[in-house]
């Protein structure tokens, strides 16, 4: 996904059928989006995720750039 590489360094929301995660795009390839400083947004309060989050690109429903 060439367009995802353009989001490197930006804060985004990534939604999949299993979860919604907010984080900073560290890198993106055809296979995975890697997020740093990520938070899970599935519950009533955001939960910080330690380390990096790898999200398979085929599972991504949408990506939204946040400020």
RABELVEN-V208417 format. One record per residue. N is the residue number from 1. RES is the residue in three letters. SS is DSSP state (2 for helix, 1 for strand, 0 for the rest). BURIAL is b if it has 9 or more other ideal C-beta (glycine too) atoms within 8 Angstrom, else e. D_FIRST is the distance of its C-alpha to the first C-alpha in Angstrom with 2 decimals. Layout:
n=[N/N]
res=[RES/RES]
ss=[SS/SS]
burial=[BURIAL/BURIAL]
d_first=[D_FIRST/D_FIRST]
This chain:
n=[1/2/3/4/5/6/7/8/9/10/11/12/13/14/15/16/17/18/19/20/21/22/23/24/25/26/27/28/29/30/31/32/33/34/35/36/37/38/39/40/41/42/43/44/45/46/47/48/49/50/51/52/53/54/55/56/57/58/59/60/61/62/63/64/65/66/67]
res=[UNK/UNK/UNK/UNK/UNK/UNK/UNK/UNK/UNK/UNK/UNK/UNK/UNK/UNK/UNK/UNK/UNK/UNK/UNK/UNK/UNK/UNK/UNK/UNK/UNK/UNK/UNK/UNK/UNK/UNK/UNK/UNK/UNK/UNK/UNK/UNK/UNK/UNK/UNK/UNK/UNK/UNK/UNK/UNK/UNK/UNK/UNK/UNK/UNK/UNK/UNK/UNK/UNK/UNK/UNK/UNK/UNK/UNK/UNK/UNK/UNK/UNK/UNK/UNK/UNK/UNK/UNK]
ss=[0/2/2/2/2/0/0/0/0/0/1/1/1/1/1/1/0/0/0/1/1/1/1/1/1/1/1/1/0/0/0/1/1/1/1/1/1/1/1/1/0/0/0/0/0/0/1/1/0/0/0/0/1/1/1/1/2/2/2/1/1/1/1/1/1/0/0]
burial=[e/e/e/b/b/e/b/b/e/e/e/b/b/b/b/b/e/e/e/b/b/b/b/b/b/e/e/b/e/e/e/b/b/b/b/e/e/b/b/b/b/e/e/e/e/e/e/e/b/e/e/e/b/e/b/e/b/e/b/b/e/e/b/e/e/e/e]
d_first=[0.00/3.76/5.45/5.53/7.11/9.53/10.78/12.19/15.83/15.70/17.20/15.28/16.26/14.08/15.79/15.92/18.95/20.56/20.16/19.20/18.51/18.71/17.89/16.69/13.17/14.27/11.07/7.49/6.30/5.05/8.29/9.17/9.38/12.75/15.15/18.54/21.62/20.46/22.69/22.92/23.83/25.18/28.84/31.14/30.47/27.31/27.51/26.28/24.34/25.45/23.04/19.28/17.35/14.63/12.84/11.33/8.05/10.11/12.79/11.29/13.47/12.65/11.93/14.83/15.60/19.19/21.80]
